[in-house]
Amino acid sequence: SVGHISTKGDVKIGGSVQFGFNVTCGGSVEIGGGVENGVTIRAEGDVQVNKSIVGEKTRIISGGDVSARLVHNARVVAQGDVSISHSLVNARISSGSTVTVTPGNGRVGSIVGGEIYASRFIQAKALGSPGMEPTRVGCRPSPQDLADLVKLRQELANTKKIVAKCMKWMGINKFDKRQIDRAFQIVPSDKREAFAKALQEGVRAAARLNTLPEDISKTTSEHQEIINKGQVRATEVFFAEVVVEFGIRENRLLDKNVGGRYVLVDDEVRWRPPI
């Protein structure tokens, strides 16, 4: 209730983090109360919230694990596990490991609405609701893995622009020695230094352009391996209007189904009995 917090170490808050305040730290965050709407918490370590995380404008971003009683409408991004002791309601969760909602009486242990993703598995007592609340769950690579792939694709696009720009300036259509020598001979002497710099930058970018597609292909294959091993589990029930997603494959459940698990088999999202 006093002000924003920014530190390289750990943060321990006895009460709640109130509306509009931010916490940024290089360690872990422990909150004795809850997290109100409009709060942003960024931690390189774990984030532990003893009560609820609420609000459409609330963001929890953790380099480790995140635990809370309940998440309602808020966004949580964690490289590690997300552990919830009550329920997830219209939450948006991205985990680099697992999402687990501990089962209990009534709606305790449920995932209702929202979008929930994890790299390894998602587990709850019930997914969806009798009122057929649209609920999307699935397995995908960690937030960091996805960000790395986006970065590679952006680098590919930027590198293509650099190569094209350098070749256009130099008046060549490829980095061929004959073309380069011919173009250099007709460049005015006062622009030869700039020509040499464009050549150096272009050759460096072209070399990187040769390796980037392979890097992207390798990363994409690694992501697919993660998806292939993922599971979405319900110990009691899957309700209708739950969409189970594995990469680009998904299965929209049209009817209430008993508990079990959904996995990717032969490029299809299929139900399997519990282990």
DABEL-V400922 format. One line per field, one symbol per residue. phi: phi as a letter, one per 40 degrees, with the letter a starting at -180 (. if undefined). psi: psi as a letter, one per 40 degrees, with the letter a starting at -180 (. if undefined). A space follows every 10 residues. Layout:
BEGIN
phi: ???
psi: ???
END
This chain:
BEGIN
phi: .cacbaaccc bbbcbbccdg cbbbacbbbb bcbbbccgcb bbacbcbbbc bbbbhcccbb bbcbcbbaca bbgcbbbbcb cbbbcbabbf cbbbbcabbb bccacgccgb bbggbbbacc abbacbbgad cfcdbbbiba ccdccccccd cccccccccc cccccccccc gbbacbdccc cccccccddc bccccccccc cccccccccc ccdccccccc cccccccccc abbbcbabcc gcbbbbgcca bcccbcbcci abbcbfgbcb cbcdc
psi: ediihhieai hhhdaihihe iihhiebihh hdbahiieih hhhdaihhhd bihihdehhh hhebihiidi hheihhhhda ihhhecihhf ihhhhecihh hhiaibehei hhiahhiidc ihhidihaid efhhhhiihi iidddddddd dddddddddd ddddddddde fieighdddd dddddehide eddddddddd dddddddddd dddddddddd ddddddddei ihihddihii ehhhhgbehi hhheihiiia ihihhffihi iiii.
END
